[in-house]
Amino acid sequence: MNAMLTLIRCEAKMVVRDTAGLVVPIALPMLILVMNASAAGDQRVAGGRSALEVYVLPLVFAIVLSTIGIVNMPSFLAYYRHGGILRRLAVTPVSPVTVLVAQLVVSLAQALVGIALAYTVAVTAFGARPPAGTGTALAVVGLAVAAIYSLGMVVASVAPTPNSAVAIGLVSFFALGAVGGLFGGVDSLPDPLAAAASWLPFGATVEALSNAWAGTPVATDNLVGLAVTAIAGSAVAALLFRWT
Amino acid sequence: MSQPAIEAKNLYKRYGEVVAVEDVSLSVAPGEVLGLLGANGAGKTTTIELIAGLRKPDRGTVRVLGHDPQRERAAVRRLLGVQLQEATLHGALTVAELLGLYRSFYPDPRPAAELLDLVDLREQAKTRFERLSGGQQQRLSIALALVGRPRVVILDELTTGLDPRARRRIWAGVEALADETVLLVSHAMDEVERLCDRVVLLDAGRIVAQGAPAGLVAQTGTGSLEEAFVALTGRELTPEEAA
């Protein structure tokens, strides 16, 4: 346990010292939030809820989780592997699982900070209200974390270098984002893609959070899509992950 | 007769079509400093990776103080300290933070201050790893190999690329390891002659000779270990290898 806590503390210090790494996962979603919040905060869309609550915040949360889970975390792990840090750790008594868990904990903390910041700004500056189904929203965030981070572990498993991890991560992020409503409504996509959006992690997260905020039932497609991604991604990552 | 600290029998490892190690057997007695000597590509690094449990041999067995590195990973990791040639550390962490991190992995680690003194890095304790010179990074790497009070230490290319002063400092550090068994991988003849009780000479993945450095020189009727190496392997070390 001492090793785990020390490793988490060290990982956290490295994140704090590399502030440039937080620009995309935290500053970019914040920018999207601020740019859209004024207009979306006044627009009522469902059950008296604003577009900021039902569309913008779920999208911003999904961006934070995806950029950290699919881009940042895998690039860190690929750097560790490529640079030989994992190889060095592999000849110590520390369990490989400890290294992964420490990385996951710190990445998760970053995502939660990003989400908390976005939520606080939305509430205090733009009058957003909490989700109608707070418990549901928290459960969806938990499931989304499991799905998106397991996908990130797959990226970390297959990327041979840090640069390739960033490339694979960004392509995956933009592809999932495009299908999930990052660049416009899912309704404007061709039917097969729009249908896939409900099942893929980015779109499923946005839709499920949107329903949780509006107080309407979360679609089974979203929950099943996220759960299957979490299980399949973890299994594939466990199968493919290499220390050297 | 006491149990060998390291015992490797008939190790064989290939990567695709390339046979890296073929029928390598060696035994290191407790407290002995054994040099593993060979040119680039001779199979030195693969041999120590097999001994450290980083790779699984295609054939053959390894025991470290009686433990199998593949099956008894945890036990071997507690007994073994390893300095690897191709490995780095978290660049953004300071020397003191890295020592603290690696100390947390072991039940009874050496005090950080003792390690800093051993490798002469006390003044760099608050310097990030990425800002250390090559020699300082190498010295920290050696300190981390010793942090868990290992009974067996593997040092891979201990002083490659270091200036003469840094080499002498590191050699003094190794000579201070009175109780540990050391497997020293090198292609630096002066280093091996100074530090090792015995030498195993590898060439093209096979052991071609072994014995005390002076014994190999006498056996070949040459004037130095480097000349003995040439006589036994039929190859000259490249300037880079000999540096």
Interface residues (C-beta under 8 A of the other chain):
Chain A: N2 A3 L5 T6 L7 C10 K13 M14 R17 D18 G83 G84 I85 R87 R88 A90 V91 T92 P93 V94 T244
Chain B: A52 G53 L54 A74 R77 R78 L80 V82 L84 E86 A87 T88 L89 H90 G91 A92 L93 E97 G100 L101 Y102 S104 F105 Y106 L144 G148
